[in-house]
Amino acid sequence: VASLERLTTPETPAAIRYEAGGLLANIYAITRKFEASLRLLEQVMPLQEEVLDRSVRHNGLQGAGIVYNQVGEHEIGMRYAEQVLSDSPDARSSCISSNLVLESKLGLELPIAREETERSIDNCDRADEPILAGFSRAYTAVWLHRNGRTAEAISLLTTHLPRVEAAGYPILIGQFHSALAEYQMALGHHAAATRHARATVDAIATLKSALPLAVAYRTLYELALREGSTAA
């Protein structure tokens, strides 16, 4: 963080300042310092026109899209992602940006065609990005559940859970388990819901403000309530 902060000062060349700013804004967002993240993006995003390297430009746009989606500004997040998709991105950028569009549409509760969810997964599989493909499948599962296809959502997540756990990215592991906990409870499978909720807590208990952790604790609370376990 200290190194990146030194590279985001006005005397730094625009392209370096832009790239460092995008990285730093993401770190701020991950650590929930959203005000600092958004303030930095306001400073560096106007520099994109001075960035000649397309991959660097795309990285900055995608970083901004991630931050804005994290703070619930999904329209802005989607706009940045679509800007990348319209600029002949490489395989990895196509993967990230299609994921961002999917996440934005879910946040905005916009209609999504199944082809869009499949394209997002295909983009990430082609880029050989198992973690990002995992997020694609997690978003697809949300879409299936919202459309009354909860059993399909559970099947999708269960099938790919071993690959996600092998990738070892805690927040994604937590996202899979917390969704499985929520969806299993929705179908009345309380033992499975409890197992997945506890797996979420085991995976990401140190990430105090992570959404999957909140979902897992809510699920455990509702299960305890149904069982009449007031103390629990």
N, C-alpha and C positions, 0 to 999 in steps of 0.2 A: 504493500500500500504506500509506504513512504517513497519508494522508487517511482511509482506511477504518479504520485502527487507532484513530484519534482518535474515530471515530463508533461504536466498539463498546465504549466505556467505560460503566459502570453509570449515569452521570448522563444519558446520551443517551436520549431517548424510545424506548419499546419498539419501535415500528414501524420507526423509522430504524435502530436498533441491529440489529434482525432482518434488514433488507434489506442493510445494510452488512456484517453478519457473514456472510451467505450469499455475497456477492460475494467477500469476503476469503478465506473458506474455499476457494472455487474457485481463487483465485489461488495459495493455499498448495498445493493439491493439484496444480495444473498444474506448479508448480515443485518438486514432490516433497517438500514439507514436510508430510508427512502427520500427524505428531504435532500440529503447530500447528493444522492444519486440523480434526482431530477434536476437539481440546480446545475450539476456538472453537464448533464445532457443538453441543457439549454445553451451552455457555453460552447460545446464542441460539435453538436450536430450541424450548425450552419457552416462548418468547415468542410463538409463532405464534397462540395463542388471543387475544392482544391486538392482532393485526393485522387490521383490518377490510377493507382493500383485498384482494380475492380474488386479483388478479393478483400482487400483492406476496407474498402468502402462498404462492401456487403457485411463484413464482420461488425462494423459500427452500427449499421442499420438494424441488423439482427439483435445486437446487444441492446439497442434502444427499444426494440420491439419486446424483448423479454422483460425489460424493466417496466414498461408501460402496462403490459399484461399483468405483471405481478401486483401493480397498484390498482388494478381494476379499470385502467383507461384502455379498454380493449379496442376501441375504434382507432386510436393512435397506434397501438401495437400492430393492428392489422394493416394499417396504411404503410408502415415501415416494411412489414413483411412482403406485402404485395409489390412494393417498390423494388425489392430484391428479385422477386419472381419475374418481373417484367424486364430484367436487365441481364438475361442469359447467364444465370448463376451456375456454378459448378455443382457437382452431385451433393456435396455436403451442405452447401448453402440452400439448395432446393429442398433438402430434407428439413433443415432447421426452419426455413421460412414457411413451408407447408404445414409444419407442426404449429407454428405461431398463428397462422390463419385459422387452423382448426380450433386452437385454444381460444382465440378471439371470438370466433363464432359461437362457441359454447358459452363463453362469458356473456355475450350479447343476446343469447338465446335466439340466434338466427337459424333458419332452416339449413340443414346440411344434407347433401346427397351422399348415399353410401359410397359412391364412386370417389368422393373427396376423401373419405376416411381411408379407403383402400389405396388411393394415390399417395397419401401421406406416408402410409406404412411402406409402400413400394419404394418411394424416394429414399427412405432411410435404410431399407434393406439393400438397395443398390449401392448406396454410399458405404456399406459395411460399417454402419454405426449402430451397434446393438443397444446402446443406452438410449439414443434418440428414437430408434424404432420402438423401444419400450414405451417411451412417452406417447408415440403415435398410437400404440395399442391401448394405452391407458385412456387417451381421449376418445378413441373409438368405443371403448367400454362405457364411458359416460354417455355417449350418444345412444348406444344400444339400450342402456338402462332407462334413459329418458323417453325412449320410444317404446317402452313396455316389453323390451326384449332382454329382461334381466338374466334369464338362464343363459342366453347367448353371451352376454357380457361376462358372466362367471366362467363360462367355458373358454372364452378368449384369454382371460387373465390367467386361469389355471394352466392352460396349455403352455403359455410363455413365461410363467413364473420361474421355472428353473433357469432359463436363460438370463432373466433379469437378475436373479440372485447370484448367478455366476459372474455377471458383469460387476457386481460389488458396489453399485452406486446407491448409498443409503436412502436418499430422498425418493428415488424411483422404487426401490424395494418397499419402502413405506407406503408409497402411493398405491402400488398393486395390492398390498395386504389390506390397507384401509378400505379400498374400494370393494375388495372381496368380503370384508367384514360387513360393510354396509349392505351389499347386495344379498349376501347370504341371510342376513337378518330380515331383509325385505321379503324373502321367500319362506321365512319361518325356520330356517336352519340355524338354530341358536348355538349349537355346539361348534359348528364351523365358523360362525360369526365371532364367537369368543376367541377361538384359536387364531384367527387372522388379525383380530384387533390386538391381541397380546403380542403377536409377531411384529406388528407395526411399532408398538411401544419398545420392544426389544431392539428394533432396527434404528429408530430415530429419536429415542427418548432425550438425547442431548440437544436436539434441534427444537428448542422450546416453543418457537412460534410457527412451526411448520404446519400447514393445513392438514396433511394426512394424520398427524398426531392428534389434532383437534377432532377429526372425524373418528379416529379410533377410540378416544376417550368418550366421545358422545355415544358411540355404539356400546361400549362397556357399561356406561351409565344407564342406557335404555334397557339393556339386557338385565342388569341388576334390578331395575325398577319393575320389570315384568315378573321377575322371580320373587318379588317382595323383599329383596335384600336391602333394606333401608340403610343399614350401616355401610354396606359396600357402595 
